[in-house]
Amino acid sequence: MFASFLGMSKTQVKTFFGVSDARSKRYRSLARKCGFIDKHCEPKYSTLDWRMLSSIFIAIYCRIGGLKVLSSVDLIAEHEAYTAIVRGIEAAPVLKARFWPYLQGNDNFVQLAMEYRQGHLCLDFCDICKCSYVKTYDTSEKAFTGGCSFCEFRDTFVFRIPTGA
């Protein structure tokens, strides 16, 4: 029940704790009635905003959880990393307008933690901006792909050439 109140989805509660479908559904509806779960948008992994958030989350998650996050999903570390991101974005109104829809519920971040443990994601270090960023495993290329989302953001929105007079 605790995991449902943290925002985990019905399927995630079933998978992690081995409870029945009906019980996990009941826990989820109880959490929704008590106001712990809000509607949120499902992130598209291709968007730059989600890639930046996932990079920040995985970096914090690994820092809090240590090496044990590679062998099992640490729900406490996941929740602490999610809470850190929410608090940081709440403090900056400019960021809140852009990223808040992704932060309504932490089940997307639990999924990221699971994908990281399973090896579908990895952290890489960018020598240009000195940040850690997430790369995803591409099964067709049989390699991790993706560039630094922070450099991409900088190149797209910060160093753009103004148009007009």
N, C-alpha and C positions, 0 to 999 in steps of 0.2 A: 504494500500500500504506500510505503514511504517513497518508492520510486515513481509512482503515479503522481504523487503530490509534488515531486521535483520536476514533473513535466514530461516524463518518458511516455512514449506512445504505448498503446495496447499491445502491439506486436513486440516491442522491446521488452515490456514487462514479462510477456510470455516466454521470450527467448532467454532472458537472463535468469529468471527465477523459476521457470518450469510450471507456472500456474496455468489453470485452464483458461480457455478463451472467455468463458462467461465471467470468471472471477476477475480477469484483467480488465474486461469491459466495465464491470461494476466498480472497480477501483478508479478507473479513468473518469467515469461519470460522477463519482463521489468527489473527486478532485475538482472537476468542472463546477459542480454545485457549490463547493466551498470557496470558489473564486481563485483557485490556484492555477488554472489553465485558461488562457485566452486563445482566441483564433490568431493564427499567424500565417504568413505566406510561406509556401514551400520554396526554398532557394533553388535557383538554377545554377548548377555548378559552373556554367560557362560565364556567368556575369562577373565582372571585375570586383564589384562590391562584395559578393559572397567569397570570392577567392581571397580577398584581403582579410575579411573576417575569419575565414577558416585558417589562414596562416597565423593570425594573432592568437586564435584559440588553441591551435595545436602547440604553438611555442609555449604558451602559458601552461597548458595541460602537461606537457613534458617536464617543464620546470618544477611544477608542483608534485607530480606523480613520480618522477624519477624513472629509473629503468624498469620498474614493475609494470608500467603502462604498455610495454612491448609484449608482455605475457598475458595480461588480463586487463579488462577495462576497469579503471578505478573510478567508481561513481562519485566519491568524495572529491577527488582531484578534478573530475569533470565539472561538478557543480561549482567548485571554487573558481575554476577558470571561466566558466560562464558568468558567474556573479561579478568577477573582475571586469570582464568586457562590458557588461551591462552598466556597472557603476561608472566606468570610464566614458562611455558614450552618453550617459545621462548628464554628465558634467559639462559636456560640450554641445550646446543647442544646434550648432551647424552639423555636427555628426549625427545627432539624434534624428534629424529630419531625413537623412539619407539611409541610415542603417537600422532604425528602430523596427521596421516590419520584419526583419530577419530574427529579431531577438525576442519575439513573443512566444515564449516556450523554448525549452532547451532540448527538445527531442532531436532537432537537427544536429545539435552539437554532440549528443550521445552517439548519433550515427557516425559523425566524424571520428569520434574516439574509437568506435568499433572498426571503421575502415583503416584507421592508423594502425591498430593492433593487428589486423589481418594482412597488412602490407600493401594495401591499395593506395596508400598515401605515404609520402616521405617528406621530411624536412630537408631543405637545402639552404645553403648560405650564399647570399649574393655579395660578391666582392665589390660591386659598385656602390650600393646603398648601405651595406653592412647590416642587412636584415635577414632573418630566417623566413622562408616562404615555403608553401606547400606545393609539391609536385604530385600529379596523379599518375597511376600506372595505366598505360595504354596497352591493352591486350593485343591489338593488331601489330604494334611495333615492338612488343615485348620489352618495353623500357618505360622509365618514368619520363613524362613530358611536361612541358609548361615552363614559362619563364617567371621572373620575379614580378609579382602583381604590384608591388610598391613602385618599382621602376616604371612599369606600364602606366600606373596612375599618374606618376610624375610627368612622364612624357606626353600623356594624353591631356591632362588638365592643367598642369602647372607651367610647362615650357611651351605651350602652344603659341603660335603667332597670331596676335589679334587681327581680326579682319575689320574692314571699314575705316572710316576717317578718324 
